[in-house]
Structures are given as structure tokens and as C-alpha cells.
Amino acid sequence: MPKFKAEINVMPLKALLDPQGKAVTGSMKNIGLAEITNVRIGKHISLEVEASSKEAAQKKAEESCKKLLSNPIMEYFELTIEASK
Amino acid sequence: MPKFKAEINVMPLKALLDPQGKAVTGSMKNIGLAEITNVRIGKHISLEVEASSKEAAQKKAEESCKKLLSNPIMEYFELTIEASK
């Protein structure tokens, strides 16, 4: 079966505070990079899916995001799939 | 000054083990998604940079990655910059 590569971002919902990001925004000033603001920090996940088609791979990857990788109360996810080299 | 948006992935070096990713790969089996393998987990960071040009923004964002956001002993980073809407 062909393999597909998924790249997933799991980020804190825009409506929520992101304390880790806030702390890093503050640190930017201290290292002389005050031009950098609005830092938000989430997870990036890459994985491989074995599936018969790109659509099937997308479905499987979405399922993994919903069941395991993201917490919909606090996070949203973005997903891109491409054929694996 | 114009604003730019940077999207940054900080991932564990490919030569290194990623225990968190390994654990999640194992969990995929338990939730009926054995087709998913090779999970690797890192950080995704989005931030805004105020700079005179895209090149200047890229430089500032790279500096922030090297000085604060990534640990080059264990991680590598990927960076994309675009004009902020």
C-alpha cells in the first residue's frame, strides 16, 4: 500500500490565552528582539500513513488528530497530506 | 513598519530518538490506527515581526530561533515568512 506523509499543527485556540507564548514574547525583549510579538506556541507532528488513496490517508490522519493528538476544548489542528517520497 | 508573520517548526533532529513520538506511535495501535507510523513530535511557533522588508523579517525570525526557540544540539528548525494580513 502506498505511504503518505502528514504534517500536523496543533495550536492553542485563538480565543484562549497562551501563557507559554506570552512568556516567550516577553523574553524576546530581553534578547534585543522587541520587534517580535504575538508569539503562540503549539505542537508540530509529522507522521506516516499507509492507505489506498490520499483521501483515505487524510481520513485516518484526521481521526488520529481527533482521537489522540489534539484536545478540541483547548486546541485546533491543521493538517496537510502528501505522497511520501 | 510593515508586519510579517513567521511560521516555525522546531523538530527533534532526525538522527535522534524521539521518545514522545515513539510513545504516540505505540498508542496509535491501541486506538485502531496501526496504519500510522513514524510519529515525530516537535513544536510549532507562530509569531509576528515588524521589519522594513521581508529579508529583514526573515533575519530577525532566524535570530529568534537560534537564540531562544530551538536548541541546536537536539533540534532543527524550519521557517517560513509571509506578509501579515
Backbone of each chain as nested JSON, in Angstrom:
{
  "chains": [
    {"id": "A", "residues": [
      {"number": 1, "name": "MET", "atoms": {"N": [0.834, -1.204, 0.0], "CA": [0.0, 0.0, 0.0], "C": [0.872, 1.259, 0.0]}},
      {"number": 2, "name": "PRO", "atoms": {"N": [0.458, 2.279, -0.727], "CA": [1.27, 3.497, -0.741], "C": [1.306, 4.19, 0.624]}},
      {"number": 3, "name": "LYS", "atoms": {"N": [2.383, 4.946, 0.815], "CA": [2.534, 5.674, 2.078], "C": [2.352, 7.171, 1.84]}},
      {"number": 4, "name": "PHE", "atoms": {"N": [1.767, 7.822, 2.81], "CA": [1.573, 9.261, 2.738], "C": [2.182, 9.901, 3.978]}},
      {"number": 5, "name": "LYS", "atoms": {"N": [2.601, 11.139, 3.81], "CA": [3.196, 11.852, 4.932], "C": [2.242, 12.952, 5.367]}},
      {"number": 6, "name": "ALA", "atoms": {"N": [1.936, 12.999, 6.643], "CA": [1.068, 14.055, 7.163], "C": [1.877, 15.019, 8.013]}},
      {"number": 7, "name": "GLU", "atoms": {"N": [1.615, 16.307, 7.814], "CA": [2.222, 17.345, 8.66], "C": [1.081, 18.029, 9.394]}},
      {"number": 8, "name": "ILE", "atoms": {"N": [1.149, 18.029, 10.693], "CA": [0.03, 18.487, 11.512], "C": [0.5, 19.585, 12.47]}},
      {"number": 9, "name": "ASN", "atoms": {"N": [-0.255, 20.677, 12.538], "CA": [-0.018, 21.677, 13.58], "C": [-1.172, 21.629, 14.563]}},
      {"number": 10, "name": "VAL", "atoms": {"N": [-0.859, 21.525, 15.828], "CA": [-1.881, 21.593, 16.874], "C": [-1.592, 22.85, 17.683]}},
      {"number": 11, "name": "MET", "atoms": {"N": [-2.508, 23.819, 17.593], "CA": [-2.251, 25.133, 18.212], "C": [-3.328, 25.459, 19.245]}},
      {"number": 12, "name": "PRO", "atoms": {"N": [-2.972, 26.262, 20.255], "CA": [-3.99, 26.712, 21.206], "C": [-5.042, 27.553, 20.478]}},
      {"number": 13, "name": "LEU", "atoms": {"N": [-6.311, 27.351, 20.807], "CA": [-7.391, 28.123, 20.187], "C": [-7.099, 29.616, 20.285]}},
      {"number": 14, "name": "LYS", "atoms": {"N": [-7.448, 30.354, 19.213], "CA": [-7.105, 31.776, 19.174], "C": [-7.783, 32.551, 20.302]}},
      {"number": 15, "name": "ALA", "atoms": {"N": [-8.941, 32.056, 20.759], "CA": [-9.664, 32.769, 21.814], "C": [-9.027, 32.564, 23.184]}},
      {"number": 16, "name": "LEU", "atoms": {"N": [-8.098, 31.61, 23.284], "CA": [-7.513, 31.309, 24.595], "C": [-6.171, 32.01, 24.779]}},
      {"number": 17, "name": "LEU", "atoms": {"N": [-5.861, 32.316, 26.009], "CA": [-4.526, 32.781, 26.35], "C": [-3.538, 31.654, 26.101]}},
      {"number": 18, "name": "ASP", "atoms": {"N": [-2.323, 32.032, 25.755], "CA": [-1.262, 31.037, 25.573], "C": [-0.096, 31.474, 26.464]}},
      {"number": 19, "name": "PRO", "atoms": {"N": [-0.089, 31.016, 27.728], "CA": [0.895, 31.53, 28.683], "C": [2.338, 31.291, 28.246]}},
      {"number": 20, "name": "GLN", "atoms": {"N": [2.586, 30.146, 27.603], "CA": [3.939, 29.848, 27.138], "C": [4.363, 30.868, 26.073]}},
      {"number": 21, "name": "GLY", "atoms": {"N": [3.442, 31.144, 25.148], "CA": [3.723, 32.129, 24.118], "C": [3.935, 33.518, 24.695]}},
      {"number": 22, "name": "LYS", "atoms": {"N": [3.108, 33.889, 25.668], "CA": [3.249, 35.194, 26.332], "C": [4.624, 35.317, 26.975]}},
      {"number": 23, "name": "ALA", "atoms": {"N": [5.056, 34.268, 27.644], "CA": [6.358, 34.293, 28.313], "C": [7.471, 34.479, 27.289]}},
      {"number": 24, "name": "VAL", "atoms": {"N": [7.354, 33.774, 26.157], "CA": [8.394, 33.875, 25.132], "C": [8.372, 35.269, 24.497]}},
      {"number": 25, "name": "THR", "atoms": {"N": [7.173, 35.826, 24.267], "CA": [7.09, 37.202, 23.749], "C": [7.857, 38.147, 24.663]}},
      {"number": 26, "name": "GLY", "atoms": {"N": [7.684, 37.98, 25.988], "CA": [8.414, 38.794, 26.95], "C": [9.922, 38.606, 26.839]}},
      {"number": 27, "name": "SER", "atoms": {"N": [10.344, 37.36, 26.651], "CA": [11.782, 37.076, 26.567], "C": [12.42, 37.7, 25.338]}},
      {"number": 28, "name": "MET", "atoms": {"N": [11.64, 37.864, 24.266], "CA": [12.192, 38.439, 23.037], "C": [12.763, 39.826, 23.324]}},
      {"number": 29, "name": "LYS", "atoms": {"N": [12.04, 40.604, 24.145], "CA": [12.531, 41.943, 24.515], "C": [13.898, 41.844, 25.179]}},
      {"number": 30, "name": "ASN", "atoms": {"N": [14.02, 40.89, 26.077], "CA": [15.266, 40.763, 26.851], "C": [16.468, 40.378, 26.003]}},
      {"number": 31, "name": "ILE", "atoms": {"N": [16.238, 39.755, 24.844], "CA": [17.384, 39.393, 23.999], "C": [17.493, 40.347, 22.804]}},
      {"number": 32, "name": "GLY", "atoms": {"N": [16.857, 41.506, 22.918], "CA": [17.031, 42.53, 21.887], "C": [16.209, 42.312, 20.632]}},
      {"number": 33, "name": "LEU", "atoms": {"N": [15.106, 41.571, 20.75], "CA": [14.255, 41.35, 19.576], "C": [12.833, 41.842, 19.863]}},
      {"number": 34, "name": "ALA", "atoms": {"N": [12.728, 43.11, 20.274], "CA": [11.428, 43.662, 20.646], "C": [10.478, 43.749, 19.453]}},
      {"number": 35, "name": "GLU", "atoms": {"N": [11.02, 43.624, 18.216], "CA": [10.167, 43.666, 17.015], "C": [9.288, 42.418, 16.912]}},
      {"number": 36, "name": "ILE", "atoms": {"N": [9.589, 41.403, 17.705], "CA": [8.829, 40.152, 17.624], "C": [7.746, 40.14, 18.686]}},
      {"number": 37, "name": "THR", "atoms": {"N": [6.503, 39.962, 18.213], "CA": [5.364, 39.966, 19.139], "C": [4.421, 38.829, 18.794]}},
      {"number": 38, "name": "ASN", "atoms": {"N": [3.384, 38.695, 19.629], "CA": [2.318, 37.744, 19.322], "C": [2.811, 36.315, 19.118]}},
      {"number": 39, "name": "VAL", "atoms": {"N": [3.731, 35.875, 19.939], "CA": [4.23, 34.504, 19.825], "C": [3.167, 33.536, 20.35]}},
      {"number": 40, "name": "ARG", "atoms": {"N": [2.867, 32.531, 19.55], "CA": [1.98, 31.462, 20.025], "C": [2.683, 30.126, 19.792]}},
      {"number": 41, "name": "ILE", "atoms": {"N": [2.573, 29.248, 20.776], "CA": [3.332, 28.001, 20.713], "C": [2.399, 26.802, 20.802]}},
      {"number": 42, "name": "GLY", "atoms": {"N": [2.557, 25.908, 19.833], "CA": [1.781, 24.675, 19.833], "C": [2.688, 23.514, 19.487]}},
      {"number": 43, "name": "LYS", "atoms": {"N": [2.078, 22.449, 18.947], "CA": [2.862, 21.273, 18.594], "C": [2.904, 21.1, 17.09]}},
      {"number": 44, "name": "HIS", "atoms": {"N": [4.018, 20.578, 16.591], "CA": [4.07, 20.143, 15.2], "C": [4.315, 18.647, 15.199]}},
      {"number": 45, "name": "ILE", "atoms": {"N": [3.497, 17.923, 14.453], "CA": [3.594, 16.466, 14.43], "C": [3.729, 16.013, 12.995]}},
      {"number": 46, "name": "SER", "atoms": {"N": [4.719, 15.18, 12.717], "CA": [4.791, 14.572, 11.391], "C": [4.596, 13.077, 11.57]}},
      {"number": 47, "name": "LEU", "atoms": {"N": [3.879, 12.459, 10.627], "CA": [3.661, 11.016, 10.728], "C": [3.453, 10.42, 9.35]}},
      {"number": 48, "name": "GLU", "atoms": {"N": [3.559, 9.098, 9.26], "CA": [3.323, 8.393, 8.005], "C": [2.063, 7.554, 8.108]}},
      {"number": 49, "name": "VAL", "atoms": {"N": [1.289, 7.555, 7.027], "CA": [0.059, 6.778, 6.991], "C": [0.109, 5.846, 5.789]}},
      {"number": 50, "name": "GLU", "atoms": {"N": [-0.219, 4.591, 6.004], "CA": [-0.345, 3.651, 4.897], "C": [-1.814, 3.604, 4.525]}},
      {"number": 51, "name": "ALA", "atoms": {"N": [-2.139, 3.917, 3.273], "CA": [-3.544, 3.933, 2.878], "C": [-3.644, 3.743, 1.378]}},
      {"number": 52, "name": "SER", "atoms": {"N": [-4.84, 3.376, 0.911], "CA": [-5.015, 3.078, -0.511], "C": [-5.055, 4.349, -1.36]}},
      {"number": 53, "name": "SER", "atoms": {"N": [-5.462, 5.459, -0.765], "CA": [-5.548, 6.709, -1.53], "C": [-5.25, 7.884, -0.623]}},
      {"number": 54, "name": "LYS", "atoms": {"N": [-5.048, 9.036, -1.248], "CA": [-4.768, 10.244, -0.472], "C": [-5.964, 10.579, 0.43]}},
      {"number": 55, "name": "GLU", "atoms": {"N": [-7.179, 10.373, -0.107], "CA": [-8.384, 10.684, 0.67], "C": [-8.46, 9.803, 1.92]}},
      {"number": 56, "name": "ALA", "atoms": {"N": [-8.16, 8.49, 1.73], "CA": [-8.196, 7.566, 2.864], "C": [-7.146, 7.954, 3.902]}},
      {"number": 57, "name": "ALA", "atoms": {"N": [-5.967, 8.367, 3.409], "CA": [-4.891, 8.766, 4.329], "C": [-5.31, 10.001, 5.12]}},
      {"number": 58, "name": "GLN", "atoms": {"N": [-5.937, 10.946, 4.428], "CA": [-6.417, 12.172, 5.084], "C": [-7.398, 11.84, 6.208]}},
      {"number": 59, "name": "LYS", "atoms": {"N": [-8.313, 10.893, 5.904], "CA": [-9.313, 10.498, 6.901], "C": [-8.66, 9.896, 8.141]}},
      {"number": 60, "name": "LYS", "atoms": {"N": [-7.714, 8.976, 7.898], "CA": [-7.012, 8.32, 9.011], "C": [-6.271, 9.356, 9.864]}},
      {"number": 61, "name": "ALA", "atoms": {"N": [-5.59, 10.274, 9.174], "CA": [-4.8, 11.268, 9.911], "C": [-5.729, 12.179, 10.725]}},
      {"number": 62, "name": "GLU", "atoms": {"N": [-6.861, 12.552, 10.122], "CA": [-7.83, 13.379, 10.85], "C": [-8.351, 12.661, 12.091]}},
      {"number": 63, "name": "GLU", "atoms": {"N": [-8.611, 11.352, 11.9], "CA": [-9.086, 10.561, 13.033], "C": [-8.059, 10.575, 14.161]}},
      {"number": 64, "name": "SER", "atoms": {"N": [-6.775, 10.432, 13.792], "CA": [-5.739, 10.416, 14.838], "C": [-5.677, 11.76, 15.562]}},
      {"number": 65, "name": "CYS", "atoms": {"N": [-5.896, 12.848, 14.806], "CA": [-5.888, 14.176, 15.442], "C": [-7.022, 14.299, 16.447]}},
      {"number": 66, "name": "LYS", "atoms": {"N": [-8.21, 13.838, 16.016], "CA": [-9.38, 13.998, 16.876], "C": [-9.323, 13.096, 18.1]}},
      {"number": 67, "name": "LYS", "atoms": {"N": [-8.813, 11.852, 17.884], "CA": [-8.836, 10.887, 18.979], "C": [-7.673, 11.029, 19.941]}},
      {"number": 68, "name": "LEU", "atoms": {"N": [-6.523, 11.485, 19.426], "CA": [-5.325, 11.364, 20.244], "C": [-4.469, 12.639, 20.291]}},
      {"number": 69, "name": "LEU", "atoms": {"N": [-4.3, 13.294, 19.136], "CA": [-3.247, 14.31, 19.071], "C": [-3.681, 15.69, 19.551]}},
      {"number": 70, "name": "SER", "atoms": {"N": [-4.97, 15.981, 19.449], "CA": [-5.397, 17.316, 19.875], "C": [-6.543, 17.23, 20.871]}},
      {"number": 71, "name": "ASN", "atoms": {"N": [-6.649, 18.251, 21.675], "CA": [-7.725, 18.373, 22.643], "C": [-8.633, 19.515, 22.174]}},
      {"number": 72, "name": "PRO", "atoms": {"N": [-9.801, 19.174, 21.606], "CA": [-10.622, 20.202, 20.957], "C": [-11.135, 21.293, 21.898]}},
      {"number": 73, "name": "ILE", "atoms": {"N": [-11.098, 21.046, 23.196], "CA": [-11.521, 22.083, 24.154], "C": [-10.525, 23.255, 24.136]}},
      {"number": 74, "name": "MET", "atoms": {"N": [-9.259, 22.915, 23.922], "CA": [-8.224, 23.943, 24.04], "C": [-7.438, 24.169, 22.765]}},
      {"number": 75, "name": "GLU", "atoms": {"N": [-7.57, 23.265, 21.786], "CA": [-6.684, 23.321, 20.623], "C": [-7.44, 23.103, 19.319]}},
      {"number": 76, "name": "TYR", "atoms": {"N": [-6.866, 23.619, 18.234], "CA": [-7.367, 23.263, 16.905], "C": [-6.193, 22.695, 16.114]}},
      {"number": 77, "name": "PHE", "atoms": {"N": [-6.511, 21.963, 15.043], "CA": [-5.394, 21.402, 14.265], "C": [-5.518, 21.743, 12.793]}},
      {"number": 78, "name": "GLU", "atoms": {"N": [-4.356, 21.8, 12.136], "CA": [-4.257, 21.989, 10.687], "C": [-3.499, 20.783, 10.162]}},
      {"number": 79, "name": "LEU", "atoms": {"N": [-3.921, 20.281, 9.002], "CA": [-3.395, 19.005, 8.517], "C": [-3.095, 19.112, 7.032]}},
      {"number": 80, "name": "THR", "atoms": {"N": [-1.884, 18.717, 6.624], "CA": [-1.625, 18.582, 5.188], "C": [-1.056, 17.191, 4.927]}},
      {"number": 81, "name": "ILE", "atoms": {"N": [-1.502, 16.622, 3.797], "CA": [-1.083, 15.269, 3.429], "C": [-0.389, 15.325, 2.078]}},
      {"number": 82, "name": "GLU", "atoms": {"N": [0.712, 14.611, 1.94], "CA": [1.28, 14.444, 0.6], "C": [1.864, 13.056, 0.461]}},
      {"number": 83, "name": "ALA", "atoms": {"N": [2.03, 12.615, -0.79], "CA": [2.61, 11.298, -1.046], "C": [4.019, 11.265, -0.471]}},
      {"number": 84, "name": "SER", "atoms": {"N": [4.38, 10.148, 0.137], "CA": [5.692, 10.007, 0.754], "C": [6.724, 9.696, -0.322]}},
      {"number": 85, "name": "LYS", "atoms": {"N": [7.92, 10.357, -0.195], "CA": [8.974, 10.029, -1.168], "C": [9.617, 8.721, -0.747]}}
    ]},
    {"id": "B", "residues": [
      {"number": 1, "name": "MET", "atoms": {"N": [5.94, 50.561, 10.31], "CA": [6.703, 49.494, 9.632], "C": [5.809, 48.302, 9.333]}},
      {"number": 2, "name": "PRO", "atoms": {"N": [6.008, 47.701, 8.169], "CA": [5.14, 46.555, 7.857], "C": [5.37, 45.38, 8.807]}},
      {"number": 3, "name": "LYS", "atoms": {"N": [4.312, 44.566, 8.926], "CA": [4.397, 43.386, 9.785], "C": [4.457, 42.126, 8.941]}},
      {"number": 4, "name": "PHE", "atoms": {"N": [5.204, 41.156, 9.417], "CA": [5.301, 39.861, 8.745], "C": [4.955, 38.771, 9.736]}},
      {"number": 5, "name": "LYS", "atoms": {"N": [4.453, 37.678, 9.179], "CA": [4.077, 36.557, 10.033], "C": [5.056, 35.412, 9.775]}},
      {"number": 6, "name": "ALA", "atoms": {"N": [5.63, 34.862, 10.827], "CA": [6.54, 33.731, 10.671], "C": [5.892, 32.465, 11.237]}},
      {"number": 7, "name": "GLU", "atoms": {"N": [6.034, 31.388, 10.477], "CA": [5.583, 30.072, 10.95], "C": [6.827, 29.212, 11.095]}},
      {"number": 8, "name": "ILE", "atoms": {"N": [7.043, 28.692, 12.276], "CA": [8.291, 27.991, 12.574], "C": [7.989, 26.595, 13.099]}},
      {"number": 9, "name": "ASN", "atoms": {"N": [8.678, 25.606, 12.554], "CA": [8.637, 24.265, 13.134], "C": [9.973, 23.969, 13.783]}},
      {"number": 10, "name": "VAL", "atoms": {"N": [9.944, 23.543, 15.019], "CA": [11.166, 23.104, 15.708], "C": [11.006, 21.613, 15.978]}},
      {"number": 11, "name": "MET", "atoms": {"N": [11.835, 20.808, 15.319], "CA": [11.662, 19.343, 15.407], "C": [12.922, 18.682, 15.963]}},
      {"number": 12, "name": "PRO", "atoms": {"N": [12.758, 17.522, 16.621], "CA": [13.941, 16.79, 17.079], "C": [14.776, 16.359, 15.872]}},
      {"number": 13, "name": "LEU", "atoms": {"N": [16.084, 16.475, 15.958], "CA": [16.971, 16.065, 14.864], "C": [16.638, 14.64, 14.425]}},
      {"number": 14, "name": "LYS", "atoms": {"N": [16.718, 14.412, 13.1], "CA": [16.309, 13.103, 12.579], "C": [17.175, 11.965, 13.13]}},
      {"number": 15, "name": "ALA", "atoms": {"N": [18.429, 12.295, 13.476], "CA": [19.333, 11.256, 13.973], "C": [19.009, 10.86, 15.416]}},
      {"number": 16, "name": "LEU", "atoms": {"N": [18.169, 11.663, 16.084], "CA": [17.889, 11.39, 17.5], "C": [16.597, 10.613, 17.684]}},
      {"number": 17, "name": "LEU", "atoms": {"N": [16.545, 9.825, 18.719], "CA": [15.297, 9.201, 19.119], "C": [14.322, 10.286, 19.565]}},
      {"number": 18, "name": "ASP", "atoms": {"N": [13.044, 10.015, 19.398], "CA": [12.015, 10.95, 19.845], "C": [11.053, 10.144, 20.717]}},
      {"number": 19, "name": "PRO", "atoms": {"N": [11.343, 10.057, 22.017], "CA": [10.564, 9.165, 22.883], "C": [9.072, 9.499, 22.894]}},
      {"number": 20, "name": "GLN", "atoms": {"N": [8.748, 10.791, 22.836], "CA": [7.332, 11.183, 22.835], "C": [6.648, 10.656, 21.576]}},
      {"number": 21, "name": "GLY", "atoms": {"N": [7.339, 10.825, 20.434], "CA": [6.792, 10.313, 19.178], "C": [6.645, 8.795, 19.194]}},
      {"number": 22, "name": "LYS", "atoms": {"N": [7.647, 8.114, 19.747], "CA": [7.593, 6.646, 19.844], "C": [6.382, 6.204, 20.656]}},
      {"number": 23, "name": "ALA", "atoms": {"N": [6.162, 6.886, 21.769], "CA": [5.037, 6.537, 22.634], "C": [3.715, 6.727, 21.892]}},
      {"number": 24, "name": "VAL", "atoms": {"N": [3.614, 7.829, 21.13], "CA": [2.369, 8.093, 20.411], "C": [2.18, 7.074, 19.282]}},
      {"number": 25, "name": "THR", "atoms": {"N": [3.283, 6.704, 18.597], "CA": [3.189, 5.661, 17.568], "C": [2.594, 4.395, 18.178]}},
      {"number": 26, "name": "GLY", "atoms": {"N": [3.063, 4.031, 19.377], "CA": [2.527, 2.857, 20.071], "C": [1.04, 3.002, 20.373]}},
      {"number": 27, "name": "SER", "atoms": {"N": [0.642, 4.201, 20.8], "CA": [-0.766, 4.429, 21.148], "C": [-1.678, 4.321, 19.939]}},
      {"number": 28, "name": "MET", "atoms": {"N": [-1.147, 4.628, 18.742], "CA": [-1.984, 4.565, 17.534], "C": [-2.547, 3.146, 17.37]}},
      {"number": 29, "name": "LYS", "atoms": {"N": [-1.71, 2.158, 17.635], "CA": [-2.171, 0.755, 17.547], "C": [-3.351, 0.53, 18.466]}},
      {"number": 30, "name": "ASN", "atoms": {"N": [-3.239, 1.029, 19.681], "CA": [-4.277, 0.78, 20.684], "C": [-5.616, 1.415, 20.339]}},
      {"number": 31, "name": "ILE", "atoms": {"N": [-5.604, 2.464, 19.512], "CA": [-6.885, 3.078, 19.146], "C": [-7.295, 2.682, 17.729]}},
      {"number": 32, "name": "GLY", "atoms": {"N": [-6.707, 1.601, 17.226], "CA": [-7.154, 1.062, 15.934], "C": [-6.605, 1.793, 14.729]}},
      {"number": 33, "name": "LEU", "atoms": {"N": [-5.467, 2.486, 14.891], "CA": [-4.879, 3.194, 13.751], "C": [-3.451, 2.696, 13.512]}},
      {"number": 34, "name": "ALA", "atoms": {"N": [-3.317, 1.362, 13.333], "CA": [-1.988, 0.766, 13.173], "C": [-1.328, 1.194, 11.871]}},
      {"number": 35, "name": "GLU", "atoms": {"N": [-2.101, 1.795, 10.938], "CA": [-1.526, 2.267, 9.669], "C": [-0.634, 3.489, 9.877]}},
      {"number": 36, "name": "ILE", "atoms": {"N": [-0.735, 4.087, 11.05], "CA": [0.04, 5.307, 11.307], "C": [1.331, 4.947, 12.026]}},
      {"number": 37, "name": "THR", "atoms": {"N": [2.453, 5.342, 11.412], "CA": [3.761, 5.022, 11.985], "C": [4.659, 6.257, 11.933]}},
      {"number": 38, "name": "ASN", "atoms": {"N": [5.84, 6.108, 12.51], "CA": [6.862, 7.146, 12.386], "C": [6.401, 8.517, 12.866]}},
      {"number": 39, "name": "VAL", "atoms": {"N": [5.711, 8.539, 13.975], "CA": [5.255, 9.818, 14.519], "C": [6.451, 10.549, 15.135]}},
      {"number": 40, "name": "ARG", "atoms": {"N": [6.617, 11.796, 14.772], "CA": [7.637, 12.631, 15.42], "C": [6.974, 13.917, 15.894]}},
      {"number": 41, "name": "ILE", "atoms": {"N": [7.321, 14.333, 17.08], "CA": [6.629, 15.466, 17.686], "C": [7.604, 16.578, 18.039]}},
      {"number": 42, "name": "GLY", "atoms": {"N": [7.284, 17.767, 17.566], "CA": [8.097, 18.934, 17.895], "C": [7.192, 20.092, 18.245]}},
      {"number": 43, "name": "LYS", "atoms": {"N": [7.71, 21.306, 18.06], "CA": [6.924, 22.494, 18.388], "C": [6.574, 23.256, 17.123]}},
      {"number": 44, "name": "HIS", "atoms": {"N": [5.401, 23.882, 17.137], "CA": [5.068, 24.827, 16.078], "C": [4.904, 26.195, 16.726]}},
      {"number": 45, "name": "ILE", "atoms": {"N": [5.565, 27.182, 16.161], "CA": [5.536, 28.522, 16.746], "C": [5.118, 29.516, 15.673]}},
      {"number": 46, "name": "SER", "atoms": {"N": [4.135, 30.335, 15.966], "CA": [3.797, 31.423, 15.046], "C": [4.094, 32.735, 15.759]}},
      {"number": 47, "name": "LEU", "atoms": {"N": [4.618, 33.685, 15.001], "CA": [4.915, 34.983, 15.617], "C": [4.858, 36.089, 14.577]}},
      {"number": 48, "name": "GLU", "atoms": {"N": [4.788, 37.318, 15.049], "CA": [4.771, 38.482, 14.161], "C": [6.063, 39.261, 14.311]}},
      {"number": 49, "name": "VAL", "atoms": {"N": [6.585, 39.74, 13.176], "CA": [7.819, 40.525, 13.192], "C": [7.554, 41.85, 12.498]}},
      {"number": 50, "name": "GLU", "atoms": {"N": [7.988, 42.932, 13.122], "CA": [7.914, 44.24, 12.49], "C": [9.27, 44.501, 11.857]}},
      {"number": 51, "name": "ALA", "atoms": {"N": [9.297, 44.709, 10.548], "CA": [10.588, 44.914, 9.882], "C": [10.369, 45.683, 8.597]}},
      {"number": 52, "name": "SER", "atoms": {"N": [11.459, 46.27, 8.073], "CA": [11.341, 47.121, 6.885], "C": [11.133, 46.286, 5.621]}},
      {"number": 53, "name": "SER", "atoms": {"N": [11.604, 45.061, 5.602], "CA": [11.464, 44.224, 4.411], "C": [11.321, 42.768, 4.818]}},
      {"number": 54, "name": "LYS", "atoms": {"N": [10.923, 41.935, 3.843], "CA": [10.776, 40.509, 4.116], "C": [12.119, 39.909, 4.53]}},
      {"number": 55, "name": "GLU", "atoms": {"N": [13.196, 40.361, 3.875], "CA": [14.528, 39.828, 4.188], "C": [14.913, 40.162, 5.634]}},
      {"number": 56, "name": "ALA", "atoms": {"N": [14.634, 41.409, 6.039], "CA": [14.956, 41.814, 7.409], "C": [14.135, 40.996, 8.405]}},
      {"number": 57, "name": "ALA", "atoms": {"N": [12.857, 40.755, 8.072], "CA": [11.992, 39.974, 8.96], "C": [12.508, 38.543, 9.093]}},
      {"number": 58, "name": "GLN", "atoms": {"N": [12.924, 37.986, 7.953], "CA": [13.479, 36.622, 7.946], "C": [14.691, 36.539, 8.883]}},
      {"number": 59, "name": "LYS", "atoms": {"N": [15.558, 37.552, 8.785], "CA": [16.77, 37.578, 9.623], "C": [16.429, 37.613, 11.101]}},
      {"number": 60, "name": "LYS", "atoms": {"N": [15.482, 38.501, 11.459], "CA": [15.067, 38.635, 12.861], "C": [14.478, 37.316, 13.37]}},
      {"number": 61, "name": "ALA", "atoms": {"N": [13.629, 36.7, 12.542], "CA": [12.986, 35.457, 12.97], "C": [14.018, 34.349, 13.136]}},
      {"number": 62, "name": "GLU", "atoms": {"N": [14.987, 34.309, 12.198], "CA": [16.045, 33.297, 12.32], "C": [16.845, 33.501, 13.598]}},
      {"number": 63, "name": "GLU", "atoms": {"N": [17.129, 34.772, 13.901], "CA": [17.877, 35.071, 15.114], "C": [17.116, 34.562, 16.344]}},
      {"number": 64, "name": "SER", "atoms": {"N": [15.781, 34.792, 16.346], "CA": [14.991, 34.336, 17.497], "C": [15.031, 32.814, 17.621]}},
      {"number": 65, "name": "CYS", "atoms": {"N": [15.039, 32.115, 16.477], "CA": [15.11, 30.64, 16.511], "C": [16.42, 30.191, 17.112]}},
      {"number": 66, "name": "LYS", "atoms": {"N": [17.511, 30.838, 16.665], "CA": [18.833, 30.403, 17.115], "C": [19.076, 30.755, 18.574]}},
      {"number": 67, "name": "LYS", "atoms": {"N": [18.59, 31.958, 18.992], "CA": [18.897, 32.411, 20.346], "C": [17.96, 31.847, 21.399]}},
      {"number": 68, "name": "LEU", "atoms": {"N": [16.699, 31.562, 20.993], "CA": [15.715, 31.276, 22.036], "C": [14.832, 30.064, 21.752]}},
      {"number": 69, "name": "LEU", "atoms": {"N": [14.382, 29.926, 20.507], "CA": [13.298, 28.964, 20.273], "C": [13.771, 27.535, 20.052]}},
      {"number": 70, "name": "SER", "atoms": {"N": [14.993, 27.36, 19.564], "CA": [15.438, 25.982, 19.321], "C": [16.771, 25.72, 19.999]}},
      {"number": 71, "name": "ASN", "atoms": {"N": [17.007, 24.477, 20.295], "CA": [18.262, 24.026, 20.878], "C": [18.992, 23.219, 19.81]}},
      {"number": 72, "name": "PRO", "atoms": {"N": [20.031, 23.8, 19.183], "CA": [20.646, 23.162, 18.013], "C": [21.298, 21.795, 18.301]}},
      {"number": 73, "name": "ILE", "atoms": {"N": [21.56, 21.526, 19.575], "CA": [22.12, 20.212, 19.923], "C": [21.096, 19.112, 19.658]}},
      {"number": 74, "name": "MET", "atoms": {"N": [19.826, 19.422, 19.863], "CA": [18.797, 18.394, 19.78], "C": [17.753, 18.662, 18.708]}},
      {"number": 75, "name": "GLU", "atoms": {"N": [17.696, 19.879, 18.185], "CA": [16.579, 20.251, 17.315], "C": [17.046, 21.0, 16.072]}},
      {"number": 76, "name": "TYR", "atoms": {"N": [16.235, 20.935, 15.022], "CA": [16.455, 21.804, 13.869], "C": [15.174, 22.61, 13.665]}},
      {"number": 77, "name": "PHE", "atoms": {"N": [15.286, 23.717, 12.919], "CA": [14.06, 24.487, 12.683], "C": [13.827, 24.76, 11.201]}},
      {"number": 78, "name": "GLU", "atoms": {"N": [12.552, 24.924, 10.863], "CA": [12.127, 25.313, 9.516], "C": [11.329, 26.592, 9.684]}},
      {"number": 79, "name": "LEU", "atoms": {"N": [11.524, 27.533, 8.763], "CA": [10.962, 28.867, 8.953], "C": [10.341, 29.347, 7.647]}},
      {"number": 80, "name": "THR", "atoms": {"N": [9.094, 29.81, 7.691], "CA": [8.535, 30.495, 6.523], "C": [7.994, 31.858, 6.967]}},
      {"number": 81, "name": "ILE", "atoms": {"N": [8.198, 32.839, 6.083], "CA": [7.777, 34.217, 6.386], "C": [6.807, 34.674, 5.313]}},
      {"number": 82, "name": "GLU", "atoms": {"N": [5.749, 35.338, 5.72], "CA": [4.911, 35.991, 4.711], "C": [4.378, 37.311, 5.26]}},
      {"number": 83, "name": "ALA", "atoms": {"N": [3.966, 38.176, 4.36], "CA": [3.405, 39.457, 4.773], "C": [2.154, 39.211, 5.606]}},
      {"number": 84, "name": "SER", "atoms": {"N": [1.988, 39.971, 6.666], "CA": [0.859, 39.796, 7.561], "C": [-0.369, 40.466, 6.96]}},
      {"number": 85, "name": "LYS", "atoms": {"N": [-1.531, 39.788, 7.075], "CA": [-2.758, 40.417, 6.569], "C": [-3.245, 41.42, 7.615]}}
    ]}
  ]
}
